[in-house]
Amino acid sequence: MNPVLSGITQGSVLGPLLFVIFINVLPEVCQDLCQMFLFADDAKLHKSIDDRNDFTSLHQACQNVLDQSNK
């Protein structure tokens, strides 16, 4: 079994607070690129793809979320 190198242990007092701080920033990272839907511990990105620019916007939003999660 590999040790967990990141995250918050279950049952911690700070876990929910740190999660809320993390998740509240996500809509700002995708602002104007796509729609983001948040529910509990789930986030969905949505963008209707009509042309290459739409694809590029959605890809950039995904990259922004990835970059934010790696901070």
N, C-alpha and C positions, 0 to 999 in steps of 0.2 A: 504494500500500500504506500502510495506517495504522500508525503506531508503536504498540507495545504499551505501555500505561501502567501495567500492574500485573502481578503474578505474578513468577515466578522463571525465570530463563533455564535452558534445558535444559543438562544436564551440570554444573550447579553443585554445589558441595559442600554448601551450606546448603539447597538445594531439598528433599531428602528429609526433613531434620530439621524444616524449617518446615511441610512438609505434614503430618507426624505431629502436630505441635503443633496445627495447625488442625483436623485431622480428629478428634482425641481429645476435643475440646470439644463436638462436635456431639451426641452422645447426651445430654449434660447439658442442652442447650437444648431438647430434645424430651421430657425426662423427664416421665412421667405423662400425656403428651398422645397419644402413639402409639408404635408400635414402630419402631425404626430398625435397618436391616441395613447393615453396612459390609463391603465387599469391595474390596480394592486401592484404586482411586481412584473407587469408586462408592458412593453412599449411597442407600438406598431407605427411604421412609417408608411404613408400613402401618397402616391403621386400618379395621376393619369399620364400615361406615356403617349404623346401624339407625335413627337419628333425627337431628334437627337438631343436638343437642349433640355427636354424634360428628363431624358435618361441621365444626362450629365448632372442635372440638379439632384436627382434622387441618389445617384452615386456619391455626390459630394456630401449629402446629408448623412448617408451611411458612414462615410469616412469621418465626418465630424463626430458622430456618436462613438465610433471606435477610438478616435483620438482622445475624446473626453474620458472614456472608460480606462484608458491607459495612463491617465494623469495620476 
